[in-house]
């Protein structure tokens, strides 16, 4: 749980930095860009923290 909390804090910190840097460059689009980057970062962090789980291919049945 602490890893997940650390990842969320890190992504919000990165988001704040991106908002600061891109505010003058992108103007009105800075907020949307920051939210998109934070979403991608949180999704990637979730995937990394959850570990690799091999999914069963759609055409094959699971074995008991």
N, C-alpha and C positions, 0 to 999 in steps of 0.2 A: 504494500500500500504506500509506503514511503517513496518507493521508486516512481510510482504514478504521480504522487503529489509533487515530487521534484520535477518530473517531466512537464507537468502543467505549469508550474511556476516558471520554468525555463522558457516554455513556449510563449507565455504571456510577456515575459521580459523581452524576448526576441521581437514579439509583436509591437511592443512599445518602442523599441529601437527602430524597427522598420517604419513605423508611423512617423517617427521624428525625421528620419532620413528622407523618406519619400514624400513627406507633406508638401515640401516646396516644389518637388519635381512633378508629381502627379495631380496635385491640387485636390479636386473633389473626389478623385478616384482612390486616394490614399487609404481611406477607411475600408473600402471594399477589397482592395489588394491585401491589406494587412489581415483582414478576417479570413481571406482565402489562404494566405500563407500559414496562418495559425491553424486553420482546419486541416491543411495538409500535414503540418508538423505534428498535430495531436493524433491524427490517423496513423502516421508513420511511427510515432512513439508508442502508440497502443499495439501496433503490429510487432514492434521490436520487443516490448516488455512481455507480451503474451507468449512469446516463443514461437517456434515453427510447428505448426500443426498441419499435417498432410491431409488434404481434403480428398475424399473418395470421388473418383471421376463419375460424372453423371450417368454413364452407361453401364456401370458395374454395381452390383448389389454388395452391401456390406456383409461380411462374414461374422457369424456369431462367436 
